[in-house]
Amino acid sequence: MAASRTPSLLQRVVRCMDKIAPLSLSEPWDNTGLLIEAPFPRPHANRVFLTIDLTQDVLDEALLDPAVGVIVAYHPPLFRPFKRLVLSDDKQSIALRCAASGISVFSPHTALDSCVGGINDWLSKGLGPGRTAPITLNANPPPGQDGCGVGRMHTLDEAVALDELIRRVKVHLGLKHVRVARSPEQMRAAADAKLVSTIAICAGSGASVLGGVRADVHLTGEMSHHEVLASTSKSTSVILCEHTNTERGYLAQVLKPRLLSLLKVDHGLGVEADLTVDVLVSQCDQDPLVIV
């Protein structure tokens, strides 16, 4: 009887990521899943590298580590169609460098937003005890994903002042500053007189999900000027943390330990406990905008 072939690191990562965030949860417009498959993978690679954005600097960081064989980039580095592959184009250069270096790239993006235990659920956990439910519930969830869906509405058990909610957000995300647009009611009230209890959440750029959603507060990474005004005109205050600041902390706090645990014992692929596999979070990856 022939011995079974040991699955590659890439096969295992794809399988484990599907357990965490099934790709069927991705938005129709998104480009998720395996985006770059290295034709000649790095020999003996046993490390998965996590990042929000796969920039040239982040790729340089990954390439310096010979153990990195797969990059999980939350934002898809390849999104728009193209007719040629040239080094003069930034995104195409990243793809070519990855393939030539034997590194594959997987992107979960909106699947990781909508899944149970995903980025939006993680955001809600920093707001205080309460009940969390999707803004748009998935009516046909994949196995193990009951309660998944787009965005989150978090209802606090005890209402708090807006300033207290802002403090909790900053602590949870490790930020010194956020941008805040107070509703007219909040502007007229004393600092602790107008309490808030319902927070509509969408990681990243949230207007398409939060627009028209009634809540005391909209929490997201970014909105345009007019999108903010549309929220405040409906008595909803807005907290903006900058796009990737609402996503990055999830990598180290949630995705790294969960992916590592699944990779170490991937029963579905017949791999027994693998004590050599490792997951690393980029130290170069950061939001391009800084408040000074």
C-alpha positions in Angstrom: 0.0 0.0 0.0 1.4 3.4 -1.0 2.1 5.9 1.7 -0.2 8.9 1.8 1.3 12.1 0.5 1.9 14.7 3.2 -0.1 17.8 2.4 1.8 21.0 1.7 1.8 24.0 4.1 -0.4 25.9 1.6 -3.0 23.1 1.5 -3.2 23.1 5.2 -3.5 26.9 5.5 -6.3 26.9 2.9 -8.1 24.2 4.7 -7.7 25.8 8.1 -8.7 29.2 6.9 -11.8 27.7 5.5 -12.7 26.4 8.9 -12.2 29.9 10.4 -13.8 32.0 7.6 -15.5 30.0 4.9 -15.0 31.8 1.5 -18.8 31.4 0.8 -19.2 34.3 3.3 -17.2 36.7 1.0 -19.1 39.6 -0.5 -19.8 39.1 -4.3 -17.6 42.0 -5.3 -14.6 40.7 -3.3 -11.5 38.8 -4.5 -10.8 36.2 -1.7 -9.1 32.9 -1.4 -5.8 31.6 -2.9 -4.5 34.5 -5.0 -0.9 33.5 -5.7 0.2 29.9 -5.8 4.0 29.6 -5.9 5.0 27.0 -8.6 8.1 26.1 -6.7 7.4 26.5 -2.9 10.2 27.2 -0.6 11.8 24.0 0.7 11.1 23.2 4.3 8.9 26.3 4.8 6.9 25.9 8.0 5.8 29.5 8.9 2.7 31.4 8.0 3.0 35.2 7.8 0.0 37.4 8.7 -0.6 41.0 7.5 -3.4 43.3 6.8 -1.8 44.9 3.8 0.8 43.2 1.6 3.0 46.2 0.7 6.6 46.1 -0.7 8.0 46.8 2.8 5.9 44.0 4.3 6.9 41.6 1.6 10.6 42.5 2.2 10.0 41.6 5.9 8.5 38.2 4.9 11.2 37.4 2.4 14.0 37.9 5.0 12.6 34.9 6.9 13.4 31.7 4.9 10.8 29.7 6.9 7.9 31.8 5.5 6.0 29.8 2.9 2.5 31.3 2.9 1.3 34.8 3.5 -2.2 35.4 4.7 -3.0 39.0 3.6 -6.3 40.2 4.9 -6.7 42.7 2.0 -6.4 41.1 -1.4 -3.2 42.3 -3.0 -4.7 41.4 -6.4 -8.1 42.9 -7.1 -8.5 44.4 -10.5 -8.1 42.4 -13.8 -4.8 42.9 -15.7 -3.5 41.9 -19.1 0.2 41.8 -18.4 2.6 41.1 -15.5 5.3 43.8 -15.1 7.5 44.9 -12.3 6.7 48.6 -12.9 3.2 48.0 -11.5 3.2 47.8 -7.7 0.6 45.1 -7.2 2.0 43.0 -10.1 5.5 43.4 -8.8 4.4 42.0 -5.4 2.8 39.0 -7.1 5.8 38.3 -9.2 8.2 38.6 -6.3 6.1 36.2 -4.2 5.9 33.6 -7.0 9.6 33.9 -7.8 10.5 33.5 -4.1 8.3 30.4 -3.6 5.7 32.2 -1.4 1.9 31.7 -1.9 -0.7 34.3 -0.8 -4.2 33.7 0.6 -6.7 36.5 1.3 -9.8 36.1 3.5 -11.0 39.7 3.6 -14.8 40.0 3.8 -15.2 36.4 4.8 -13.2 37.2 7.9 -15.5 40.2 8.6 -18.7 38.2 8.4 -17.8 34.9 10.1 -18.6 33.9 13.6 -15.6 35.0 15.8 -14.4 37.3 13.0 -13.2 40.9 13.0 -16.5 42.5 13.6 -17.2 40.2 16.5 -13.8 41.0 17.9 -14.5 44.8 17.6 -17.7 44.3 19.6 -15.9 42.6 22.5 -14.0 45.8 23.4 -17.2 47.8 23.9 -18.5 46.3 27.1 -20.9 43.5 28.1 -23.9 43.2 25.9 -25.6 41.3 23.0 -24.1 41.2 19.5 -26.0 40.2 16.3 -25.3 40.7 12.6 -26.8 43.8 11.0 -27.7 41.5 8.0 -28.0 37.9 9.1 -26.8 35.2 6.7 -30.0 33.2 6.0 -28.0 30.2 4.7 -24.8 29.9 6.7 -22.2 27.3 6.1 -21.7 24.6 8.8 -20.5 25.9 12.1 -21.4 29.5 11.2 -24.9 30.0 12.6 -25.2 33.6 13.5 -22.8 34.9 10.9 -23.6 37.9 8.6 -22.6 41.4 7.5 -21.7 44.0 10.2 -22.6 43.8 13.9 -25.1 45.6 16.1 -23.9 45.6 19.7 -26.4 46.5 22.5 -24.8 47.3 25.8 -26.2 45.8 28.9 -25.7 49.2 30.6 -25.8 52.4 28.6 -22.7 54.6 29.0 -21.6 58.1 28.1 -20.2 58.5 24.6 -16.9 59.6 26.1 -16.7 56.3 28.0 -17.4 54.3 24.8 -14.7 56.3 23.0 -12.3 55.4 25.8 -13.1 51.7 25.5 -12.6 51.7 21.8 -9.1 53.4 22.1 -8.1 50.9 24.8 -9.3 47.9 22.8 -7.5 49.0 19.6 -4.4 50.4 21.3 -5.0 53.9 19.9 -4.1 57.3 21.3 -6.5 59.1 19.0 -9.7 58.5 17.1 -12.0 60.9 15.1 -15.4 61.5 16.5 -18.5 63.2 15.1 -21.1 63.8 17.8 -24.8 63.8 16.9 -26.7 67.1 17.4 -28.2 65.6 20.6 -24.8 64.8 21.9 -23.5 68.2 21.1 -26.4 69.9 23.0 -26.2 67.5 26.0 -23.9 67.7 29.0 -20.9 65.4 28.7 -22.5 62.5 30.6 -26.2 63.3 30.1 -26.9 61.6 26.8 -26.1 57.9 27.2 -25.5 55.4 24.3 -26.3 51.7 24.2 -26.5 50.6 20.6 -23.4 50.5 18.4 -23.5 49.5 14.8 -20.1 48.1 13.7 -18.3 47.6 10.5 -14.5 47.1 10.2 -12.6 49.0 7.6 -14.8 51.3 5.4 -18.2 51.0 6.8 -20.6 53.4 5.0 -22.0 50.7 2.7 -23.0 48.6 5.7 -23.9 51.2 8.2 -25.7 53.7 6.0 -29.3 53.9 7.1 -28.8 51.7 10.2 -30.4 53.2 13.3 -28.0 53.2 16.3 -26.7 55.5 18.9 -23.2 55.2 17.4 -21.6 54.0 14.1 -18.1 52.5 14.7 -15.9 51.9 11.7 -12.5 52.8 10.2 -13.4 55.4 7.7 -16.3 57.4 6.2 -16.4 60.3 3.8 -17.4 63.8 5.0 -20.9 63.4 3.6 -21.4 59.9 4.9 -20.6 61.2 8.4 -23.1 64.0 8.0 -25.7 61.5 6.9 -25.2 59.5 10.1 -25.2 62.5 12.4 -28.3 63.9 10.7 -30.2 60.8 12.0 -29.0 61.4 15.6 -26.1 58.9 15.3 -22.7 59.7 16.5 -19.7 58.4 14.6 -16.3 57.0 15.8 -13.7 56.6 13.1 -10.4 54.8 13.9 -8.8 54.8 10.4 -9.3 51.9 8.1 -6.9 49.2 9.1 -6.8 50.2 12.8 -10.1 48.4 13.1 -8.6 45.2 11.7 -5.0 44.9 12.6 -5.3 43.9 16.3 -7.4 40.9 15.3 -4.4 39.2 13.7 -2.3 38.9 16.9 -5.1 38.6 19.3 -7.4 36.1 17.5 -6.3 34.8 14.1 -2.7 33.9 15.0 -3.6 31.6 18.0 -6.6 30.1 16.3 -4.8 29.3 13.0 -1.8 27.9 14.8 -4.0 25.6 16.9 -5.7 24.3 13.8 -2.5 23.9 11.8 -0.9 21.9 14.6 -3.6 19.2 14.5 -5.2 19.2 11.0 -7.2 16.0 11.4 -9.0 16.4 8.1 -5.8 16.1 6.1 -4.4 13.3 8.2 -1.6 15.3 9.8 -0.8 14.6 13.4 0.4 17.2 15.8 3.0 19.3 14.0 5.1 21.1 16.6 7.3 22.8 14.0 4.6 24.9 12.3 4.5 28.6 13.3 2.4 31.7 12.6 4.0 35.2 12.6 2.4 38.6 12.5 4.1 41.4 10.5 5.8 44.1 12.4 6.0 46.5 9.4 2.3 46.5 8.6 0.6 49.7 9.8 -2.1 52.1 8.8 -0.7 54.7 6.3 -2.5 57.5 8.1 -1.1 58.9 11.4 -2.7 61.7 13.4 0.1 64.2 14.3 
